[in-house]
């Protein structure tokens, strides 16, 4: 697991995204939805690549 600051930063980014997606207010527009989901997908791919390549600190 990462440092406390890293975990807090991850939660601070992910929580509003899922809140917006669940409420449907911000993600109701197709353009906003495309930007939000593509950004989330890119970050998920980058995060998983770091886990798989074992580049995360112990």
C-alpha positions in Angstrom: 0.0 0.0 0.0 1.2 3.5 -0.7 1.8 6.3 1.7 -1.0 7.9 3.6 -0.8 11.0 1.4 -1.0 8.9 -1.8 -4.0 7.0 -0.5 -5.8 10.2 0.6 -5.1 11.7 -2.9 -6.5 8.7 -4.6 -9.6 8.8 -2.5 -10.0 12.5 -3.0 -9.9 12.0 -6.8 -12.0 8.9 -7.0 -14.8 9.8 -4.6 -16.1 12.9 -6.5 -16.0 11.0 -9.8 -18.2 8.2 -8.5 -20.4 10.7 -6.8 -21.0 12.5 -10.0 -21.5 9.3 -12.0 -24.0 8.0 -9.4 -26.0 11.2 -9.2 -26.1 11.6 -12.9 -26.1 15.4 -12.8 -22.6 16.1 -14.2 -22.4 13.0 -16.3 -25.7 13.5 -18.0 -24.2 15.3 -21.0 -22.5 12.9 -23.5 -19.4 15.2 -23.9 -18.9 15.4 -20.1 -19.5 11.7 -19.7 -17.0 10.9 -22.4 -14.3 13.1 -20.8 -15.0 11.7 -17.3 -15.0 8.0 -18.3 -11.9 8.4 -20.6 -10.0 10.1 -17.8 -11.0 7.4 -15.3 -10.1 4.7 -17.7 -6.7 6.1 -18.5 -5.9 6.5 -14.8 -7.1 3.0 -14.1 -4.8 1.6 -16.8 -1.8 3.6 -15.6 -2.5 2.4 -12.0 -2.8 -1.2 -13.0 0.3 -1.1 -15.1 2.2 0.2 -12.0 0.9 -2.6 -9.9 1.6 -5.3 -12.5 5.1 -4.0 -13.2 5.7 -3.8 -9.4 6.9 -0.2 -9.5 4.9 0.7 -6.4 6.8 1.4 -3.2 6.6 -1.2 -0.5 
